[in-house]
Every structure is written in C-alpha cells, then in structure tokens.
C-alpha cells in the first residue's frame, strides 16, 4: 500500500524546517506573489531555494501556492517565476487559475500541477477534466464527505488530497466576498479579514434578538479530522493537508507530530487511542472544533455562533543543545517560566516527558528567579536526554 502523505503549511523558513523535522512529508509555502495569505511572512526567492535544499536533505518535498484568483496585474513575471521554481527543485504548484496551469505546462513542465481547494472541486467529473488538461492532483473542496470521497476515488485516477485539520471557511471552499465588501480586502487574493468571526448583533427586521452585551458569529468551527484518517487511508486518499500558514512554530510542531504519530500507528496496525491524540492537539488549538463535512452534512453543532476561545498550554522554550555528561540543556526561552514550574518536553523523537524546574541560569552563570525575556538563552538541568529542536510547554 502506498503510504498517505502528510502535508504541512509554513509561513516562513523556520516554520518550514520545524514542520519537516516534526514529521511532514511535504510542506506548502507561499512566495511574495501569486499566493493567498498575503499577511504571512512568505518566502522570497532565496528562501524558496533554501527550503528545497533542506527538504531534499530530509526526504521531503516543497509545494508552492499560486492559488490567488488573479486580476490582469497579477500575471507580471509569471513565466520567470515558474521557471525559477522548477529549477530550484520545487515539486508542485498549487493553483486555481487556468492561465497559470497552461503557462506552467508550457514553461516548467517538471512542476506537478495541484489544484487548489479554491476551485471547489467536489466530483469525479471535474477531477477527470482537469486530469485531461495536465493536472496531477486535486485538493478536494472541504464540503466533500467520506462517502463522496469513496465515489470520487472509484471514478478517477487523479491523485486526491483532503484537508484534515485547520480553519474552515463559512463560504463555499473559499469563495467568500464578505471581506471585500466590509474592508476592501480581497479574500481570494490573500487578504481575508475573517469577517465571519467578527462580533455581530442579530436583528429580526428592526428588533434586536441578541442582548446588548451579546454578540453573534456565523463562522464554522475548526476542522479536526483525526477520526477519519483510518477511513481515508483505506479509501486510498493520497495526501492529508493541514491548514495554517499563519500559525506558529509551536502550533505546527504539536499538530504535525500528533498526525504523524497517528498515521504511523495506523499503518503499524496499532489500536488508535483517539482520546490521547485529541488531547495532544488541544495543547496547541484555541478554538472549538468539529469533523466538518467528513461524516456527512453538518448540524448546528459544527457552527460557531459565539466566540469560544480555549487557552492552550503555553509554549515556553526550544532546546538548542544538551550535554549528556552534565545533563544541562541550553534553551531559547519563548514565554515566562520559573523554578518549581512543571514543564513538558516533546520532540520528533522524544515522547512527552515532564519535569519540575529546579534552577535556571543565564549565559553569565547568574541564577535567575525566572526566565522572563523572550529569546533569552538560559540553562537548566534535565535528567532525561533531550535534543536540539525539542520544544517545551508549561504544564498548568
């Protein structure tokens, strides 16, 4: 059986490296042009080249998003950009424009063509049409259920990718215009203001339904597709996609690691403890979640009618080095922690491991009453072996 791939987002080079180290088979990134998520840091040409070199070293692949709904002015330097991506080793581009598809096939034929969820593809006829013009993979619309995926898979040879985790659009797979009308930020060219998550007052004609201090939202809960992964593997889905190029390095490490472990456990024939994996994801998520459309039509339970923010376990540091003889860890601090706090270490090859902090000291060997300065280098004793790039969270 061909093993399903795990595709991670990354908003900058550091996040990309984290995603790959924590188990992503491929990472999708955006350049400075042609990409949604305009507010992400995004990758300049040198960053894309470095990303490809790092991915190749770790047996991973790089996809570049070119999925805007383009206007005339958006096509400047298109051919040169595509040729560059092919030459530096980008595996695929994720697109929604027929013109970009046609141009890529002509000037950069080694690039795979992956069709963005922006195209809202929800049936096998569309898959077969795009395959006939040169597409290699389709990212199915988020509205597709497992039952529909089975039918699509039975009636197309096109590689299928499915969103398994992250934000959901209240519109039809990204075709929302609220942001354009409210704040003149084009959701389909990278500027979505997430207007569905704003606070609104709800009226029936002129009568206020909500109270003066109560607000109404009409967004969707975030997608968590953990319980559908086994079924998607059995269906022959080729790739699982995590959403979130705006998300943090810690978020990606936590989420990608959890899905990586679950996928590997399923292939190994182990019994899946979904409660464990859900608890792992909850350490990074801060919004309410559901399974979206995966198990059929949604109900009111899948909708977000009020803001439900959930505090996450706090990310406090990254391991930079560890001396096995002295058992001293060198740590880059990210958030406040202090002696007597309980910390949990985790990493690509490290199971969750907890300890209580004893002493903390800085680079001048001064004892500290707390690690309180972001990105300060601190040291402390850790009785178990940790490695560079392992992360640390505060256990509250």
C-alpha positions in Angstrom: 0.0 0.0 0.0 1.3 3.4 -1.0 1.6 5.4 2.3 -0.6 8.5 2.6 1.4 11.8 2.8 1.2 14.4 5.4 1.3 18.0 4.1 2.1 20.9 6.4 1.8 24.7 5.9 4.7 27.0 6.7 4.7 30.8 6.8 8.4 31.2 6.9 11.7 29.2 6.6 11.9 28.5 10.3 8.4 27.1 10.4 9.1 25.0 7.4 12.1 23.4 9.0 10.1 22.7 12.1 7.3 21.1 10.1 9.7 18.7 8.3 11.6 17.8 11.5 8.3 17.0 13.2 7.1 14.6 10.5 5.7 16.4 7.5 6.3 14.6 4.2 5.8 17.8 2.3 5.3 21.5 3.0 3.4 24.1 1.1 4.6 27.7 1.1 3.7 31.0 -0.5 6.0 33.3 -2.4 5.8 37.0 -2.4 3.4 36.9 -5.3 0.6 34.7 -6.7 -0.3 33.4 -3.2 -3.1 33.6 -0.8 -2.2 34.5 2.8 -0.7 37.9 1.9 -0.2 38.7 5.6 2.1 35.7 6.1 5.8 36.4 6.1 6.1 34.3 2.9 9.2 33.3 1.0 11.5 35.3 -1.2 13.4 33.5 -4.0 16.5 32.7 -1.8 14.2 31.3 0.9 12.5 29.0 -1.6 15.8 27.8 -2.8 17.0 27.1 0.8 13.7 25.4 1.6 14.1 23.0 -1.3 17.7 22.1 -0.2 16.5 21.5 3.3 13.6 19.4 2.2 15.8 17.3 -0.1 18.2 16.6 2.7 15.3 15.3 4.8 13.5 13.4 2.1 10.6 15.8 2.0 9.0 17.9 -0.8 8.1 21.6 -1.3 4.9 22.8 -2.9 4.4 26.5 -3.7 1.0 28.1 -3.6 -0.1 30.1 -6.6 -3.7 29.9 -5.8 -5.0 33.5 -6.0 -7.9 34.4 -8.3 -5.7 36.6 -10.4 -6.5 40.0 -12.0 -4.6 41.3 -15.0 -1.9 42.9 -12.9 -1.2 39.7 -11.1 0.4 38.0 -14.0 3.6 40.1 -14.1 6.8 37.9 -14.2 4.7 34.7 -14.1 6.9 32.8 -16.6 10.2 33.7 -15.0 8.8 32.7 -11.5 7.6 29.3 -12.7 11.0 28.6 -14.4 12.7 29.5 -11.2 10.6 27.2 -9.1 11.3 24.3 -11.4 15.0 24.9 -11.5 15.4 25.1 -7.7 13.6 21.8 -7.1 10.0 22.7 -6.1 7.9 19.6 -6.6 4.5 21.1 -7.3 2.5 24.3 -7.5 -1.0 24.7 -6.1 -3.1 26.6 -8.5 -6.7 27.8 -9.2 -6.1 29.8 -12.5 -6.4 28.1 -15.8 -3.9 30.5 -17.3 -1.3 29.7 -14.7 -1.9 26.0 -15.3 -1.4 26.4 -19.1 1.7 28.6 -18.6 3.3 26.1 -16.2 2.7 23.2 -18.5 4.5 25.2 -21.3 7.5 26.7 -19.5 8.0 24.5 -16.4 6.7 21.0 -17.3 8.5 19.2 -14.5 6.3 21.0 -11.9 3.3 19.0 -10.8 0.0 20.8 -11.0 -2.1 20.5 -7.8 -5.5 22.1 -8.0 -6.4 24.4 -5.1 -9.5 24.0 -2.9 -10.3 27.5 -4.3 -11.7 25.6 -7.4 -14.3 23.9 -5.2 -13.9 20.5 -6.8 -16.4 18.1 -5.3 -17.0 15.4 -8.0 -15.1 12.9 -10.2 -16.2 14.5 -13.5 -14.3 17.7 -12.6 -11.3 15.6 -11.5 -11.2 13.8 -14.8 -11.5 17.0 -16.8 -8.6 18.6 -15.0 -6.5 15.5 -15.4 -7.1 15.6 -19.1 -5.5 19.0 -19.3 -2.5 18.1 -17.3 -3.3 18.3 -13.6 -1.6 15.8 -11.3 -3.6 16.2 -8.0 -6.7 17.9 -6.8 -7.3 19.3 -3.3 -11.0 18.4 -2.8 -13.4 21.0 -1.5 -14.0 20.9 2.2 -17.6 20.1 1.6 -16.8 16.6 0.5 -17.8 13.7 2.8 -16.0 10.4 3.2 -18.9 8.7 1.4 -18.4 11.1 -1.5 -14.6 10.7 -1.5 -15.2 6.9 -2.0 -17.3 7.6 -5.1 -14.8 10.1 -6.5 -11.9 7.7 -5.9 -13.7 4.9 -7.7 -14.2 7.1 -10.7 -10.9 9.0 -11.2 -7.2 8.2 -11.4 -6.3 11.7 -10.3 -4.3 11.9 -7.0 -6.6 13.2 -4.2 -5.7 15.5 -1.3 -8.0 16.2 1.5 -8.0 18.9 4.3 -7.8 17.1 7.6 -7.1 19.9 10.1 -7.5 23.7 10.5 -9.8 26.6 9.7 -13.0 26.2 7.8 -14.5 28.8 5.5 -18.1 29.8 6.1 -18.4 30.2 2.3 -18.1 27.5 -0.4 -14.5 26.5 -0.2 -13.0 30.0 -0.1 -15.4 31.9 -2.3 -16.3 34.5 0.2 -16.8 38.1 -0.5 -17.6 39.5 2.9 -14.0 40.7 3.5 -14.1 42.5 0.1 -17.3 44.4 0.9 -16.6 45.2 4.5 -12.9 46.3 4.5 -11.9 46.1 0.8 -9.6 43.1 1.5 -9.9 40.5 -1.2 -10.3 37.1 0.3 -9.4 35.4 -3.0 -6.2 37.3 -3.4 -4.8 36.8 0.1 -6.4 39.5 2.2 -9.3 37.7 4.0 -10.2 39.6 7.2 -12.2 36.6 8.6 -15.4 38.7 8.7 -17.4 35.6 9.7 -15.6 35.5 13.0 -16.4 39.2 13.9 -19.0 40.0 16.5 -22.4 40.9 15.1 -25.7 41.9 16.6 -28.6 39.8 15.3 -31.9 41.5 14.3 -35.3 40.3 13.2 -36.3 43.2 11.0 -35.7 46.1 13.4 -36.0 44.0 16.6 -32.7 43.1 18.3 -32.6 39.4 19.1 -29.3 39.3 20.9 -28.9 41.3 24.1 -26.9 44.5 24.3 -23.9 42.7 25.5 -24.3 39.5 23.5 -22.9 39.0 20.0 -23.5 36.6 17.1 -20.9 34.9 14.9 -21.6 32.8 11.9 -18.2 31.1 11.1 -17.5 27.4 11.2 -15.7 25.5 13.9 -12.2 24.4 13.0 -11.8 21.0 11.4 -10.2 18.1 13.3 -10.3 15.0 11.1 -8.4 12.6 13.4 -11.2 10.0 13.5 -11.5 10.0 9.7 -7.8 9.3 8.9 -8.1 5.5 9.0 -11.0 5.6 6.6 -9.2 8.0 4.3 -6.1 5.7 4.3 -8.4 2.7 3.4 -10.0 4.7 0.6 -6.7 5.4 -1.0 -6.5 9.1 -0.4 -3.0 10.3 -1.4 -2.4 13.2 0.9 -3.7 14.8 4.1 -3.5 18.6 4.3 -3.2 20.7 7.4 -4.3 24.4 7.1 -2.4 27.3 8.8 0.4 29.2 7.1 -0.2 32.0 9.7 0.2 29.6 12.6 3.2 29.5 14.9 6.2 27.2 15.0 4.9 25.6 18.2 1.5 25.0 16.7 3.0 23.3 13.7 5.3 21.1 15.8 2.4 20.0 18.0 -0.2 19.4 15.3 2.1 17.7 12.7 3.7 15.5 15.3 0.3 14.3 16.5 -0.9 13.4 13.0 2.5 11.8 12.1 2.2 9.5 15.1 -1.4 8.6 14.4 -0.7 7.8 10.7 2.3 5.7 11.6 0.3 3.9 14.3 -2.5 3.1 11.9 -0.1 1.6 9.3 1.6 -0.4 12.1 -1.8 -2.0 13.0 -1.9 -0.5 16.5 -5.1 0.3 18.2 -5.6 4.1 18.0 -6.2 5.9 21.2 -8.1 8.9 19.8 -8.5 10.5 23.2 -4.7 10.7 23.5 -4.3 12.3 20.1 -7.2 14.8 20.7 -5.5 15.8 24.0 -2.3 16.4 22.1 -3.9 18.6 19.5 -5.7 20.5 22.3 -2.3 21.7 23.6 -2.0 23.9 20.6 -5.5 24.6 19.5 -7.5 27.5 20.9 -10.8 27.4 19.0 -13.7 24.9 19.1 -13.5 22.1 16.6 -15.6 19.6 14.7 -15.3 17.0 12.0 -16.8 19.3 9.4 -18.5 17.6 6.5 -16.3 14.4 6.7 -19.1 12.2 8.2 -22.0 13.8 6.3 -23.9 17.1 6.4 -23.2 19.4 9.2 -25.5 20.3 12.0 -25.8 23.4 14.2 -23.1 21.7 16.4 -20.5 22.3 13.7 -21.2 26.1 13.5 -19.6 28.8 15.6 -22.4 31.1 16.8 -20.3 32.6 19.6 -16.6 33.1 20.2 -15.2 30.1 22.1 -11.6 30.7 22.8 -9.8 27.9 24.7 -6.5 28.7 26.4 -3.7 26.5 25.2 -0.7 25.1 27.1 1.9 27.7 26.9 5.0 27.3 24.7 8.0 28.3 26.9 11.2 27.3 25.0 13.2 25.4 22.4 16.1 23.2 23.1 19.3 24.4 21.4 21.8 21.9 22.8 22.1 19.2 25.5 25.2 17.9 27.3 24.6 14.2 28.2 27.5 14.2 30.7 26.4 17.2 32.8 22.7 16.8 31.9 22.5 20.5 31.2 20.1 21.8 28.5 20.7 25.0 26.6 17.3 26.6 25.9 16.0 29.6 24.0 13.1 31.0 26.1 9.8 31.9 24.4 7.4 32.6 27.3 7.7 33.2 31.0 8.5 30.3 33.3 10.3 30.0 36.7 11.7 27.5 39.2 9.2 25.0 40.6 7.1 25.1 37.4 6.3 21.8 35.8 7.4 21.6 32.2 6.7 19.1 29.4 9.4 18.4 26.8 8.4 16.8 23.4 10.1 16.4 20.1 10.3 14.4 16.8 11.9 11.5 18.6 11.0 12.4 22.2 7.9 11.2 23.9 6.1 13.7 26.2 8.4 13.9 29.2 7.7 16.1 32.3 10.0 17.5 35.0 9.9 20.2 37.7 12.3 23.1 37.1 15.0 23.4 39.8 17.5 26.1 39.0 17.7 28.4 35.9 20.8 30.3 35.0 21.9 32.6 32.2 25.0 32.7 29.9 27.0 34.6 32.6 26.1 31.8 35.0 23.8 34.1 37.0 21.0 32.3 38.8 17.6 33.6 37.7 14.3 33.8 39.6 12.5 33.4 36.3 13.1 33.2 32.5 11.2 36.3 31.6 12.9 37.7 28.4 11.7 36.4 25.0 14.5 34.5 23.2 16.9 34.8 26.2 19.4 31.9 26.4 19.0 30.0 29.6 20.3 26.8 31.1 18.9 24.1 33.4 19.4 20.5 34.4 17.2 18.0 32.6 17.5 14.4 33.9 16.3 12.7 30.6 18.0 13.1 27.2 16.7 15.9 25.0 17.8 17.1 21.6 18.1 20.2 19.5 14.7 21.4 18.3 12.8 19.7 21.0 10.1 22.0 22.5 9.0 22.8 26.0 5.5 23.7 27.2 4.3 24.8 30.6 2.0 22.3 32.4 -0.6 24.3 34.3 
